[in-house]
Amino acid sequence: MNKIWQNYEKGMAVFDNCHSPTVQSQWLALKDEIGEFVQEPNLSEIWDIVLLVDCFTK
C-alpha cells in the first residue's frame, strides 16, 4: 500500500508542476474518480477517491 501511495504522490506532483491545483480542478478530479468507481466498483477506485479527498482537505 505504501508503494501505491508513493506512486500516486509522484504522479500528482508531476501533474501539479504543469497545472496548479485549484478548487475547480480538484472538484473535477473527484467527480471523475467517483464516476470511475460507479462504472467499475473496486478497491482501487475507492482508494483514488480517498486520496483525492485527503488532498482536497489539506
Secondary structure, DSSP 8 states (H G I E B T S, - for coil): -HHHHHHHHHHHHHHHHHS---HHHHHHHHHHHHHHHHHS--HHHHHHHHHHHHHHT-
